[in-house]
Amino acid sequence: MALLMMIYRIIFVIVVLIGSTSADLSWFYPASPLTGFVAAPGAPWPMPESWQNSTSQMTLDPLTFQFTSDLTDCDVIDNAIQRYMKYIDLDPNGVIDPGLTQLTGLTLTVDDTNCAQDYYPHQGMDESYSLTISGSTEGSLSAKTIWGALRGLETFSQLLYLKENKMYRINQTTIIDAPRFPFRGFLIDTSRHFVTVEVILNILDLLSWDKFNVLHWHISDDPSFPYTSRTYPDLTMGAYTPDHVYSRDNITKILYEARLRGIRLLPEFDTPGHSWSWGEGYPALLTPCWGEGLEGGPFKPNYPYHGPSEVINPMEEYSYEFMDNFFQEIAEDFPDGYIHLGLDEVNHNCWASNPNISSWMEDMGFTELNQVEQYYVERIIEIVARKGSYYIIWEDPINKGVKVNESAIVVVWMGNWEESMSRITSQGHYVILSSPWYLNYISYGEDWRTYYAIEPLSFTNNATLWKLVKGGEACMWGEYVDSTNIISRTWPRISTVGERLWSTIDVKNVDDAQYRLHQHRCRILRRGMPAQPIMNSFCGDYEWDYDRSPHNTPLS
């Protein structure tokens, strides 16, 4: 057995070294015979819909290579060309291979010439593209929209690699590609721990490299309210400090950079629960809680059941007037068209303690606190819908029988997600799956394999219900991450979710995926981001080069 293991290792090391590069996979330590297909250098992530990869090679000189586009004065394309010129420069010591035909340029052709400043990525945008490297000196990239062109540029940048003597290589390739699901999101939580603007901008880059198209920004929660509101500026009194806030300029910057990468910015302001921080600046919003027994009076805690005040007060018209004005601002300032309303995990204990709530319930004919919650939810939904905005909610209101518009999207986040997906889609609702992709739960070892194995459509064989699945999102809740570790804890674990949501249903071999994922992790390191390892291995001549990070402002 020991001799057999040694033979396995020798064969594997020889195979890998033959295909090794200074910019990619160099060596694995196989603790046992490794399985799966070892991807050649320049293997893209996520896997394209159709990829014809030839063994015929070309070379490239990053100093003279040029992108050309048929779109003029398009900031999205112009900015992308600048970014990807940096990405294809894999090594300052890299050289062309004089024995190969040189690829001197890539021509971009986009059918839809709309590139106005107010043209933002949106639900249902076309992200398809085709890419051809045929052996001629000019490659071609064609897309129907600028968003598809961005995805194709990312794939092109991944095809390039270094071989022996640091020579640039790219295989002759034909790719026809489009995403499987239209919604491919990532949630960040900036309430429990503040995440700096610089790190959020880095996250946008990373998302674009995995072809995600939504940043779900869970901006506020009980611990803090870091969002600067035009309408209600005292909301930031709920921030940790005046320095832990996002200014209007910050928000504009994040929106702009997201647009340049074809990423929708989906804001979430969660009510009526998870709202303690709202009350720091506007205490009348929260329900006064009563202590043990009515003699305790209002604004008295009864730990661990409730604090002195909690949960938006559902019986005061002031609450709804406030939300009407606030969400008008959000609808105006965020161009996506969708707003995430939260509406999850409402703690009824404070309401139950308050005798005024009890009297109001009698007047309203309510006999259960669930009816109070439903009343609030329906009022908020009506407010947002009246502004012409669409909304996304966590699944809690649906589980409690709340009626929502046909256009609403429900995020499935609780356990037994397959049952929830089946039940909620059977009611005719659109859904997004997040439950099995909570990246804040970590475990020792290769937990990425578990995320990769999830199939969002496995809950049913009914093709009609499949059509209601908009996609999915990975979530990194902020209890134990901040600007110091959110990137390294998230990447490349999230990349597995990206491939699951982009690639076709038959791309599911986890043993094959590990080699491409390792290459992708090395690619992320080369671009200046601290992605964690996925196996015993190293990344050639480089590890994390902080100086190459696109937004490498030191953390403060």
Sequence and secondary structure as in RCSB ss.txt:
>XXXX:A:sequence
MALLMMIYRIIFVIVVLIGSTSADLSWFYPASPLTGFVAAPGAPWPMPESWQNSTSQMTLDPLTFQFTSDLTDCD
VIDNAIQRYMKYIDLDPNGVIDPGLTQLTGLTLTVDDTNCAQDYYPHQGMDESYSLTISGSTEGSLSAKTIWGAL
RGLETFSQLLYLKENKMYRINQTTIIDAPRFPFRGFLIDTSRHFVTVEVILNILDLLSWDKFNVLHWHISDDPSF
PYTSRTYPDLTMGAYTPDHVYSRDNITKILYEARLRGIRLLPEFDTPGHSWSWGEGYPALLTPCWGEGLEGGPFK
PNYPYHGPSEVINPMEEYSYEFMDNFFQEIAEDFPDGYIHLGLDEVNHNCWASNPNISSWMEDMGFTELNQVEQY
YVERIIEIVARKGSYYIIWEDPINKGVKVNESAIVVVWMGNWEESMSRITSQGHYVILSSPWYLNYISYGEDWRT
YYAIEPLSFTNNATLWKLVKGGEACMWGEYVDSTNIISRTWPRISTVGERLWSTIDVKNVDDAQYRLHQHRCRIL
RRGMPAQPIMNSFCGDYEWDYDRSPHNTPLS
>XXXX:A:secstr
 HHHHHHHHHHHHHHHHHT  TTS  EE  SS   S    TT  SS  SEEEEEEEEEEE TTT EEEES  S H
HHHHHHHHHHHHT   TT B  TTS EE EEEEEES     TT    TT    EEEEE SSSEEEEEESSHHHHH
HHHHHHHHH EE GGGBEEEEEEEEEE  S SEEEEEEETTTS   HHHHHHHHHHHHHTT  EEEEE   SS  
 B  SS GGGGGGSSSTTSSB HHHHHHHHHHHHHTT EEEEEEEESSS TTHHHH GGGEEE B SSGGG BS 
 BTTTB SEEEE TT HHHHHHHHHHHHHHHHH TTSEEEEE      HHHHH HHHHHHHHHHT  SHHHHHHH
HHHHHHHHHHHTT EEEEESHHHHTT    TT EEEE SSSHHHHHHHHHHTT EEEE GGGBTTS  SS THHH
HHT  TTTT S HHHHTTEEEEEEEE TTS  TTTHHHHHTTHHHHHHHHHHS TT   HHHHHHHHHHHHHHHH
HTT     SSSEE TT    GGG TT     
